[in-house]
Amino acid sequence: MWAPLHMRKIFVGGIDYTTTDESLREHFSNWGDVVDAVVMKDMTNNRYVM
């Protein structure tokens, strides 16, 4: 039985500043299907949003 959609989302903190959406997706696909992966960055200084 699958968990409800709202319970399948995870937060990953402390990632390297060079991490991209694609590299994050590739990494976690080792454990199953990844529907979406988003690395949140502040566009003014290219730093991660906390």
C-alpha positions in Angstrom: 0.0 0.0 0.0 1.3 3.4 -0.9 1.4 6.4 1.4 -0.8 9.4 0.4 0.8 11.8 -2.0 1.3 14.5 0.6 3.3 12.1 2.7 5.8 11.1 0.0 7.7 14.4 0.0 11.0 14.8 1.8 13.3 17.7 2.8 17.0 17.3 2.3 19.2 19.8 4.0 23.0 20.4 4.1 23.5 19.7 0.4 26.5 21.0 -1.5 26.0 24.3 -3.4 26.8 22.5 -6.7 23.8 20.2 -6.3 21.4 20.4 -9.2 17.8 19.2 -9.6 19.1 16.5 -11.9 21.9 15.3 -9.6 19.5 15.2 -6.6 17.0 13.2 -8.7 19.7 10.7 -9.9 21.0 10.2 -6.3 17.5 9.4 -4.8 16.5 7.3 -7.8 18.8 4.6 -6.3 15.9 3.9 -3.8 12.9 4.2 -6.1 11.0 6.3 -8.6 11.5 10.1 -8.2 8.6 12.1 -9.6 10.2 15.5 -9.0 13.3 17.0 -7.4 13.8 20.7 -6.8 16.8 22.4 -5.3 15.5 25.7 -3.9 18.0 28.6 -4.5 17.7 32.4 -4.1 18.1 33.8 -7.6 19.8 37.0 -6.4 22.8 35.3 -4.8 22.5 31.6 -6.0 22.4 30.3 -2.4 20.1 27.8 -1.0 16.8 28.9 0.4 16.5 27.9 4.1 
